[in-house]
Amino acid sequence: MTSATRPALIALLASLMVPPAAFARQAPAANAHVGEAATPSAPAVFKIAPAWLDASPPLPGAQAPEPACADCPHRRPGFAAIETVGVNVLFNLMNRALRPAEERDQFKVGFSSWWDNLKYGFEWDDNSFQVNQIGHPYQGGLYFNAARSNGMSFWESAPYAALGSATWEFFGETHHASMNDFITTTVGGMAIGEMLYRAGWLVRDTTKSGGARTKNELLAMLIDPVTGANRFLSGDAKKVSERPSELSSVRAVSDLEAGVLWRGDNTRAVNATGEPYLQMNLAYGDLLGTSSRAPFDAFNVDVRFGGGSAISEANIRGRLYGRRFGHGDDPGSQFMVMQAYSFSSNNVYEFGGQSVGPAVTSRHKVSDRSELISRGGGGVMLLGAFSSPFVFGENRDYDFGPGLVGTANAVLRVDGFPVARLAYSLVYLHVVSGTAGDHVAQSIAAEGLVPLRRQLRLGASVEYIRRKIYYDYENDVDDKYPQFRVYLAWVNK
């Protein structure tokens, strides 16, 4: 389905280009004391939601609905639904205003197009790979955060991502509804939305006031536009208060990489010309030391700009459930259920997918200063897409399908900083829309970092990637290439 391509991609880029130092601040404890200075009088609160859009009044003898956490916004499920649909109205109007004249008719919707879409049902669309694998999941994150910013929990917000996707597919444009868009927007929107929601709260400091507070709120709104807009509209952006308890005392570690990447192909080991890139990594929460309290209370995200594409890598892996096991006070092992969003674009293939599955992480003490962290897992890929050498339909050069994923990695840390890493990954996709067959992609990587000065590190990485396509009626394809990176990394611990 054609979507708000340019606005969505621009917004995603803006939301991720935040200095890593912003993520490195240790969040204040849940009982942190607001400064002793006189608290300014509370500003007048402008509420754009009428009372009937708030949570339904309780039945006699029943308690009023509680927020998703202490100090979270009040629950307003009705207003969250209206905002979700409002996002679609905004995208529709933006497309009608900003698209080339010959493309605007597909956004001139009405009863006729709505009825036609409902009668036709779902299909598999042929949008560009970036629109389907980046634009739609980001758009789903906006729907998701329309609910999160109105007091809903992670699981309560998931249906809003589905609602936003369904209403866009059937009523936001004249193209028929797309099954792949509905899945990637909903599931990818959950991962991207929760990641941006929590990242925004790393920047936001509700114990401050004045100009510094306004700057924090604006920066947080750049990361999470829906929550930021709601806070300014409600007056919460100026209210001095404690941070929501579920987001307090969160440990976050980030680093920024700047380097050059060389790729080979089937005939050459390394191309002569290197590609510059900038990569941002964030580790939120503690995947080892604590059991889970809420979905995505611990996650990792990495985004690479450049290296051959505007965005060449984007990965989110969040913990839905986690429980420690083993012996002693610090068993160092944990069973988890993880949700993952993946996007990759290189000179051999493009890949995007949404997956969920179990993983086990362990920590092994090597010496007083060093430890080895290992992790292995796998799961079901609900829906993925791989680029294909064949064109399917009018102009789609990639295949859709479900599949399986598997990962294994080990990291050696000294004084809390990573110094070496080994990683392996496997992706299997069975084609259900495209050129009949199966895709299998594997990669193995080794990486090392050397301390230079304080938090500055020199890093180098070697990776080998292979993708095979086993076609039912065409000749099989076997693509492989090595990849080499050299970079400087500034680590905020």
N, C-alpha and C positions, 0 to 999 in steps of 0.2 A: 504494500500500500504506500502510495506516495505520502510522505509526512512533512513536517516542518523541518526540512533538511538543514538549510543553512542556519536558521536561528538555533536549532537544537545543538548542532555541532559547535557553533560559536559559544553558546552558553556552557557547554561541557568543557571546552578549552579554557574559558575564563575561570570556571569553578575549580579547576585543577592547578592552575598556575598561581599557587600561593606559596610564598617563601617558606621553606621547611622550618625555619626558626619559629614560625607561628604555631606549628604543630608540637614543637619541642617543650613548650611551657608545661610544667607540672601543674595539674589542676589542683585547686585548693580542696582541702578535705571537706567532707559533707558538713561538718560542724564549724567550718571556718568562720571567724568573727568578722563582721562588717566593720569598717574603720570607725574610730571613736569620734570622728568629726560629726557635727550635726547633720542628720539625714535631711536632704531637701524635701520639701513638701511633695507629696505624690502628684504627678501630673494628671490632668483630666484625661480620662480614658474614653476614646471614641470607639464604640462598638458598632460594627456594620452588620452584625448578625442579630436579627430580632429574637426575642425570647423563645419563640416556638422552634427555632432552629437549634437551640441548645439541646442537651440531652433531655429525653422525655421525662416529664415529672414522675416521681416515684409513686407507686401505688400506696394506698393507706397502710401504714405500718412498715413500709419498705424503706431502705436507706437510699439516699440519692447516689447516682453513679459516681464512683471515685475516679480521679485521674489515673493514667497509666502508672504514675509514680508520684511520690511526694514532691511537691513544688513543680510538677509538670503542668502544662496548660490545662484549663478546664475542658472536659470532654464535650465536643460539639459535633456529633456524627452527622447531623443534618447539614451544617454549614460546610463540613469537610466534603460532603457529596456535591454541594453546589460549587465549591472551589474546584473540585475535580473536573466537573463539566465546564467550568469557566476557563480552565487551562485549554480545553479543546476549542472553545470559542475564540480565545486569544490566538491560538495557532492558526485557526481557519482564517481569521481576519488578517494576520500577518502574511500568510501565503497569498491571499488575494491582493494584498498591497505590494508585496515585494517580489513575487514571482514574475518571470517574463510574461508578456501579454498572452502568448499562445498557451501557457500552462494554467492560467487563472480559472478557466472554465471548470476544471476538475474540482474546484473548491466552492463553486456556486451550488450549494446544496438546498434541498427543500423536500417537501412531502413526496414528490415523485422519485427523487434519488434515494430517499430513505426507504420507501416501499420496495423499490427495485433491489436494493442491497439486502433487505430482509428476506425477500423471496429467493434471491440467488444463493445466499449462504456463504460459506468460506471457500477460499481458494488459496493457492500458493502464489505469491507475487514475484515480480521481477525488478524490484527497486535495486539501486546500487548496493554493493556489499556494505559500505560504510553506513548508509542510511539504516539498513536493517540491523546491523550488529552494534552500532554506536548510537545513532540518532534515536531509534525506538526505545532501547533500554533507558537512555537518559530521560526521554519523555515520560516513561513509566515511573522514573524516580520522582518526577514532579507530582504525578498523581499520588504516589505513595506518601510524599511529604506533605501533601495537602491534608492527609489524615494525621500524620505524626505531629504536625504543628498545631493540630486541633485536639490534642490530648489522647490520641489513640495509641495503643501499643503496637509492637512490630506485627504480630499476627492479625490484629484488628485492622491494620493499615493495608494488608495484602489485598483484601477484596476491592479496595479503592483503586489499586493499580489495575486490577482486572476490569473494574467499572469504567475507568478512564480509557483503557484500551478498546473495550467493546463499543463504547459510545463514539470514539473516534472512527473506528473501522466502519461502523454502519451509518453514522450520521455526520462525520466530519469532512468527508470528501465523497466524490461520486464514484471512485473506484470500488470494486467489490471488496468485501471484507477479506482480510488475509489471516489464515491460520498461524503462519509463522510470526507475523507481527503480534498477534494476540499473546502467543507464548513468550516471545522475547521481551515484549513490553512489560508483561506482568512479572515474570520471574526475574528478568534482568533489572526491572525497575525496583524490585524489593532489595536487591543487593546494592545497586548504585544509590538508591534513595536513602537507605539506612547508613551507608558509608558517609554520604554527604551530610546527613543530619547530625551524626556524631562528630564528624570533622568540624562542622560549623560551631559546635559547642566547645571544641578545644580552643577556638579563637575567642569566643564570646565570654566576657567576664561581667556578670550581673552585679558584682559588688562595687563596681566603679560608677562614676557619674561624669558629666561634663563632656568635653571634647574627646578625651581618650576613650570614653565609653562609646560615643557615636562612631568613632573610627573602627572600634572592634565590631560593632553591630553591622556596619557597612561591609567590612571585610567578610564577616560571617555570612551576610546576605549574598555576597559574590559566590561563596561556596554553595550555599543552600538557599536559592532565591525565594522559594515559597515560605519557608519558616521565617526568613528575614522580613519579607513583606508583611506577613501576619503580625510579627512583633511590632513593626512600626505602626500598623493600622490599629492595633489594640492598645498601644501605649506601653507595652512590656519592654520595648527597646530603651525606655528611659527609667523604668522602675528599678530601684535598688533592692536587691533581694539575694537570697542564697541561690546557688545553681541547682538545677534538678538533681535529686539525690542519685538517680540511676546514672548520671553523667559526671558525678563528683569523684575526685581522687583517681582519675584514670591515668595510667602510665602510657605515654606515647613516645616513640622513638622514630625519628625521621632522618633521611639523608638525601642529599642532592648530588647527582652524578653529572659530570660533563666530560664527554670524551669523543672518541672516533671509533667507528665500527667498520670492519672490512668483511665482506661476504664473498664466498666462492660460488661455484655452480657445478654442474655435472662434469665439466671439462677442465676447470681451473680451480686450484686450491684456494687462491685469494685474488680478488680483483685488485687492480693497481690503485684505484681511487677509493679512499675512505669516505664514509658518510658521517658527518658530525651529528651528535645527538645530545639530548638533555633528558635525564631520567629522575623521577621523584618517587621515593619509596616511603611508606608509612607503616609502622607496626603499632597497632592500637590495642591496649589492654595486654593481658598476660595469658598466653595460650598454655603455659605450663604451671604457673604457680597457683592458680585458682580454678575452681570448678565454675561452670557457667551460671550466671544469675539471670541473664536475658539474652535473646538472640543478638549476635553481633556485638556482644560486650568485649569481644576480642576479634580482630581481623587484621589482615595484611593487604596492602594495595600497592601496586607499582604501575607507573605510567611512563612510557618512553615517547618523547617527541623527537621527530627526525629519525635518523638511521635508515633512510630510504623512503619514509612516508611521513605525512604530517603527524599521525599517531601510529607508531609501528608496534607498540605493545601496550596492553591495558589488562590488568588482572586484579580481581578482588576475590579473596578467600575469607569468608566469615564463619565464625563458630555459631551454629544453631543450638548445639547442646554439647556439654563437656563435663566429664566426671573423672577425678583423679583416682588412681588405684596404685597398689603396691604396699610397701612396708615402711614403717617409721613415720615421723612427723612430716617429712618432705619426700614422698614417694618418687617424685620426678617423672611420673608417667601419667598420661591422660588419654582416655577414649573420647573421641569427639565425633559429632556429625557436622559436616561442613557444607556450606553452599558456595559455589564458585561462579564467577562471571569471567569469561576469557575472550580476548581479542588479540589477533596476531596478523601482521601484514609484512611479508618479506618477498624476496625475489623468486621463491619456489612456490609458495602458496599463501592464501589468506584463510584464516580460520576464526570462527566465533562460536561460542557455545555457552549454555547454562547447564550446570550440573549440581548434583547433591550426592553425598555419600559419607561413609565412615572413614576415620583416620585415627592413628595412634601416634602420639608424640612422646618421646622419652628424653630425659636429661641424664648424662653420665659424667660424673666428676673425674677429670683427668689429673688435675693437680690443684693446689690451693688457688691458683690464678686462672685456670682454664677448665673448660667443660665442653662436652660434645653433645649437640642437640640433633636428634634424628627424628624423622617423621616419614610415615608411609601411609598411603590411603588409596582409595579408588571410589568408584560410584557410577551412578547412572547419568548419562548426558540426556537431559530431557529433550533438547533440540539443539542441533549444531549445524554449521554450514562450512563447507570446504570449497575453495575455488576449484574449477574444473577446466581442462583444456577444450572442452566442448561447450557449445552454446545451447542452452535449453530454452525452448520457447522463442520469443522474439529477440531478446538481448541479455538473457541471464546467463552468466558464465560461472555459476557455482551451484552446488548441490545441497539439499536439505535432508536431515534425517536425525533420528535418535542414535544413541550409542553408549559407549563405555569410556571411562577415563581412569588413569592410574598414575600415581606420583610417588617418588621416594627421594629424600634428600638428607644430607648430613651437613652440619655447620659446626666448625670449631671456633669457639670464642675465647679470647684472652682478655681478662679484666673487663669483661662485658662487651667487648667489641669483636665482631666477626673478623677472622683472618683467613679462613679457607672454607670452601663450600663445594660439595658434589651434588648433582641433581640429575634425575631421570624422569621423563614423562612419557606417557602413552595416551593416544587418543584413537578410538575406533568409532567410525560413523557408518551406518547402513543407510544408503540412499533411499528415500521414499518419494522425493520430488527432485528430478534431475536425470542425469544419465545413469541408468541402472548399474549398481555395483557397490563396492565398499572401499572406504578410505581408511588407511592406517598410517598414523604419523608418530614418530618417536624422536626423542632428542636426549642427548646426554651432554652435561656441561661441567667444567671445572673452573673454579674462580679463586683468586687469591688477592689479599689486600695487605699493604705494607704501611705502617704508620710513618708519616712524614713530620708533622708538627701539630701538637694538640689534637684537634678533631679532624685534621686533614689526612686523607688516605690516598695512596696510589694503588689502583686496582687493575687487574688484567683477567680476562675471561676467554676460554676456548670452548666452543660448542659445536657439536655435530648433529645435524638434523636430517631426517630421512622421511619421505612421504611416498607411500605406494598406493596405487589405486587398482583394485581388482575389478575390472569391468565384466559385466555379463555378456555383452555383445560387441565390445570394442577391444582393441589391444590394451593390455595393462600398461600402466605408467609407473616409472620408478625415478623419483626426483630426490637428489641429495645435495647437501652443501655444508661446508664448514663455515664457522663464523668466529671472528676474533675481535675483541674489544680491549681498548686501553682507555682508562679514565681517571679523573680525580674525583674523590668523593668527600663531601663535608658531612660528617656524622654528628647529629644532635642527639645525644644520649639523655 
